[in-house]
């Protein structure tokens, strides 16, 4: 039997006659969507943003939305006083879905939220959409205008851009889906605002009415792309479905499939590769980004990059839907990602590679090399002692030089670290065996130290280490503190004068320093490295990485490194204050060209984002440390 495929015109005919899609089922079982829109505009206190001006913006916003949606849509203004109070200290870019429910932004099915503020000689307009039905926030939009009479026009454009129409999948036609939107004819006549046009991308949602209530889910790895704008619209999956049963409930009485237009914005694309089941990051995966779906087995040329030790790769900003392909060994996967939608991240899970015996064999070879080196080194030390006993200092110097070539400790540590990283990337746990070999290498390094240093040099180094330990503790550089403390204890033991107090301190700090996971350990390193930030450009370039690391420390309840992060907060505030003074002088000089002004506005935008992040991190850190 061949699958029946009706001609498209026949499907459309059935649709308009109401005999194919069971429209009565949809209305009876589910609430209508896409017909209830709220608008709430807020302004920070300023003479340029009075009540009359705010009322004018509200009226204009309602008019343009009604022009797009028609009289059948319900468009209403909302005051939302709780949101107004919150915006006095925050911006819409910080808003979460939890905030939206708390501030009663869910009074309408779709709530368009706008804020107006006046700063540094410009009107800043921000808009974001909250969709109650899906509990989703759109990407925040912003415009800066100098002329007051242009605010209304820019606000209107942002509102129309932020609003995302919602439609319903009615029927599958072979590899495509038929979709109907409320007020569809009107929206199709205004594609510049509705964005319902060929190539536009749609998120997919499934709703099932079961005995215990409504169950809603979003397809995590599939999107639809509009292929035709006849009424109803047709859209096709952007990726092969590979036997997926996600649409099996289509046209069942208790099921509804909805789509929501994705408003794409220029944004970085973040790729993450994890090992299946263990969620361990996978380093070294090849990454390609293309604007079309690669064919199976297609050669993609030079890759755009590889994943780092965190299993991550970040691309330059993209403006359209991209296909991300990753490859490692014989495994290759492709997914679609939408810049500016959600967190802009696409996550891959790959099969574990290699196995524990492989890495244990590598450790055994390295352990044998260490033991051979220790044996030769012990023989060499005996020869050195004999030369000292007979006062043959020329022979001592020669023997010490030879001893330095017997055991290349830095190279052995590099090999040990490489084995560890490879095993970690493959999701293989060799920590216990790794600890045994590391301890033997530490012992070998101690013997190496005393084959080339006399007691006087060791004493001088111990004094240096004592100062470095105190300085590192004072500065909150805990990785350095631990490293110097370990070296200090090893040298004290070597000269026969162990320091019990130092050993106790090391045990305490190591107990507190055990990271909860790989991401936690990486966050600590990033925060500690950020202590070296000295200029505003360094702060800007490192900020995103530092902010993410600080959020991890907050999540992991890490008081030691949070206090280190606080020293970075202090330096960041200092640098931001200095840069603010520089900008004010540039503005008041009156010698700025249009290009200079644009660069300055971009700079201000960067600094404002950092300032907002910094304020949030400082408050969260203080709150977190209260109970620790």
Secondary structure, 3 states (H helix, E strand, C coil): CCCCCCCHHHHHHHHHHCCCCCHHHHHHHCCCCCCEEEEEEEECCCCCCCHHHHHHHHHHHHHHHHHHHCCCCEEEECCCHHHHHHHCCCCHHHCCHHHHHHCCHHHCCEEEEEEEEEECCEEEEEEEEEECCCCEECCCEEEEECCHHHHHHHHHHHHHHHCCCEEEEEEEECCEEEEEECCHHHHHHCHHHHCCCCCCEEEEEEEEEECCEEEEEECCCCCEEEEECCCCEEEEECCCCCCCCCCCCCCCCCEEEEEEECCCCCECCEEEEEECCCCCECCCCEEEEECCCCCCCCCCCCCCEECCCCCEEECCCECCCEEEEEEECCEEEEEEECCCCCCCEEEEEECCCCCHHHHHHHHHHHHHHHHHHHHHHHHHHHHHHHHHHCCCHHHHHHHHHHHHHHCCHHHHHHHHHHHHHHHHHCCCCCHHHHHHHHHHHHHHHHHHHHHHCCHHHHHHHHHHHHHHHHHHHHHCCHHHHHHHHHHHHHHHHHCCCCCHHHHHHHHHHHHHHCCCCHHHHHHHHHHHHHHHCCCHHHHHHHHHHHHHHHHHHHHCCCHHHHHHHHHHHHHHHHHHHHHHHHHHHHHHHCCCCHHHHHHHHHHHHHHHHHHHHHHHHHHHHHHHHHCC
